[in-house]
Amino acid sequence: MSHKPVLVSFVFSALLALGARAQIPTLPDSAETKWVVDAPEEIVGYLIFDPATVEDRLPSLLRFITVQELASSQIPWAREHLDEYPAHAGWGISFIEIVRMGTFEIDGRSPKWPEHGAGALWCARVAPSDSMTELGPGQPFLILEFWMPDSMFAAFMREKGHYASFGDVRLRKNPAGKWLGSVEVEGLRAVCNCTPARDVESSGSAGMQVFFPPALSKVTSVVRVAFAGHEVRRCEEAASWRFEGVHPLARGVMLGRSTFQFGYDLIGGAYRR
């Protein structure tokens, strides 16, 4: 399918800006854990999905933001997509990323990374199901999947209020400068590749996000993060991702080109709801 390039409009739309490096925003003081990310490098793709395939993961206090909502708000890519695929009006909007980090710590503890080990995150845009409900600071997302290649660290994350599960996730850079990523879990094999364009599309950012755990998980906390300094380069490949299996991700539709993002600092923590 054809689209004009899809920017990070539904992930960092209000957060990315050209200019000098921004300062990390201040998080609320009531965090029960400390999360630190340094020197990340990631391939980020944008995907719409049928909410029926993940309805059991949606907490009652949240609803998915849909393609129709964005089209009604005059978002160009959403309007163009519905002109071609009107059946996707009620589909949700998400991002999928594979990220390797120089530092990833929760309360001073880090995972034991295998060779080329990385994390993978699939998150959907959400809003309160009741417009009067206050979700607190940060743009809200629902964690649909967060895979880590260290099962003991994933269990530690859940104990600390950070939803995660085990998955064999890898990300490496080949001698030609292309980044190659993969995810292997039950019911899914995902691979992606990205040759970052030479020009930086966006640089300098500052923002805050809040991540809700999926329903039926034993995690009750939310994770709030604050970040600054994204550098974004568009991937040269027209199609960067391939999914195989019965997982809901394999039924989604990728939008436009993926991006390679790096150079930001991130802090966060678990907060009681």
N, C-alpha and C positions, 0 to 999 in steps of 0.2 A: 504494500500500500504506500501511497505517496503522501508526504507531509512536508511542509516547510520545517526547517530545523526546530526541534522542540528544546527550548532552553530549560534551565532548571527552575522554570517559573512556578511550578507547584511544589517545589521543595524549598528553595531558597529565594523565592521571588522578591521578598521584601528585604532580603538579607545581603545580597551580592551587590557591590557597587565598585566602580572604578575609583582608584585613588589610593591614598596612603593606607598603610596597614592600620586596621581598627584595633581598639582595645577590647578584651574579653568582657562582656557584661557581668555584672555582679549577680550571683545566684542568691536565693533566699538563704537565711542562716540555719534553717532547721534540717539540713541534710543529715541522714543517719550513716552515710558512707561517703567516701571520697574517691572519685573516678578521675583518672588523668590519662590523656592521650597525647602523644607527641610524635612528630615526624610521620604522619599517616600518608599513604599513597593508595588510591582507590579508583576502581572503575565503577561508575554510577550509571545505571540505566533507568528508564522511566516506562512504566507499564500500567495498562488499565486491566481490570479483572472483573469477573462476574461475582458480585457479592454473595450469591447463593453458594458458591464453592467454599466460602470461609465464614458463613453466617454464625457457626458455632463458636467463633473466636471473638465475636463482637460483644463487648460488655454492654449491659442495658443502658448505661449512662451516655453511650456514644452512638453516633451514626456515621456512615461513610459519606464523604463528600463525593458527588457524582460528576460525570462528564457533563450532564445536562446543566448542573449548577454553574459550572465554569462557562459553558456556552451562553447561558442566560446572562452571565456577567461580562459578555463580549470578549472572552479570551479567544484569540484567533484560532489557535490549533484545535480547541474543543469544538468551535463552530464548524471548522472545516472537516473535522473527523465525523461529526454527526451528519453533515451533508452527505458523506459517503457511506457511513455506517450508522443509520438512525437507531438500529437495535441496541447500540451501546449506550444509549442515553442514561440508563440507570447503573452503568458500571462504575466501579470505584477507581481511584487514582492512587498510584503508589510509586515508590522507588525501590530498586534492588541494587545492592552494592556489594562488592568484594573489596576488603580493605586489609592491608598489612600495615603494621604500626611499629615504629621504633620503640615506643613505650606504650603499654596498656596496663594500667594498674588500678585495682580496686582495693582500697585500704592497704596499699603497699604490696599487694600480692599480684603476680603476673602469671599468665598461662605458660605452660611448657610447649613452645611452638615446635612442630615438626619442620622439616626442611620446606621452605617456601610457605610455611603456615600462615593463614590469614583468617579473618572473620567474615561472615556474610550476614547481611541484614536486609530483610524485606519488610517495609513499613507502609501503611496506608494513611492517607490524609483523612482526618476525622473531625467532627464537631460535636458539641453536646446534643444529645437527643432532645433535651429540653433547653430551649434557647435561654432560659433563665438560670441555668446551671453555670457556675463559674469554675473553670478548670485550672485557674491559676496561671502564672506567667509562662510564656513560651508557646510556640506554635505546636498544636497537638498532633501526634501520630499514634497509631496503633501498631505495636510490634506483631506482625504475623509470623515472622521467623527471625531468630537470631542464632546462627550456628557458629560454634567454636570447635576447633580441632583437638581440644583437650577436655575430655569428659569430666575430669575431676574439677577443673576450673569452671566448667559450665554449671556443675552442681553447686560450687562455691558461690557463683554469681546468683543463682536462684535463692540460696540461703540469705544472701545479702540484699535481696530485693531487686535484682537485675535479671529479668527473664532471659534464659538462654538454653540451648540444647546442643547435643553433640552433632557435629557434621564434619566430614573431611573436606576442608576448604584450603585452597592453595592459590597463591598469586606470585608470579615471577615475571622478570623482564628478560627477554632473550637478547642475544648479541646484536640483533638488528634494531633494537629499541622498541619492540612490540611487547606489550604487557599481556600475559596469558593467565586467565583465572579459571577455576573450576570448583564445583560443589558436588559432593557425592553424599547422598543420604538415602534412606529407604524411600523408594517411590520416585526418586528424582535424580537426574544427572543434568547439571547445568555447566556450560562452558561459555566463556566470553573472551574477547580479545580487543585490544585497543592500541592503536598507534597514535599517540597524542600529536595533534597539530602543532606546528612550530609557534604559532601566535597564541598568546594568552587571551582568552575570551573575556574573563572577569578576574579581578584581583582585589583583595581587600574586602573584608566582610566582618560583620559582627551580628550575632543573633543568639536567641535562646529557643530551645525546643523542649517539649515534654512528651515522654514516651510511656504509653499505657501497656500493661501486659495483656496478653489474650485472655479471654474468658475461659474458665475451667482450669486455668493454671493455678498453682498454689501460691503464686506471687501476688501480693496485695499492694505493694508500693508502686509508685510511679518514679521514673527517672527523669530528672531535669538536667539538661546540659547547656552550657554556654560556650561559644566558640568565636574565634576571630582569625582572619588571615587566609581564607580560601584562595587558591590559585586554580583556575578552571581552564582546561584545554579540551576542545572538541575532539572526539575520536575520528580518525580519517575513514574508518570502515563504515559503510552504510548500514550493515547489519552486524552487531557486535555480540549478540547473545543467541544461544541455542539451548532449548530445554527439551528433555526427554523424560517420559514417565507419566504417572497418574497424579502427581502432586498438583494442587491448584495453580502453581506458577506456570506449569506446562500448558494451561488453558488460557493464559493471559495473552495480551497483545502488546508488543513493544511499540514505543512511540519514538520516531526520529532517531537521531544519532545519540550514542552514549557520550559521556564525558569522563576525562581523567582529572581527578581533583587531588590536591596535595598542598602542603605548606601551612596548614592551619594548626592552631593550638585549641585544645578542648578540655574542659573540666566538667564535672558533673557529680551527681549523687542521687541516692534513693531517698524519697520523701514519702511520708505517710499520706494517704488520701484523706 
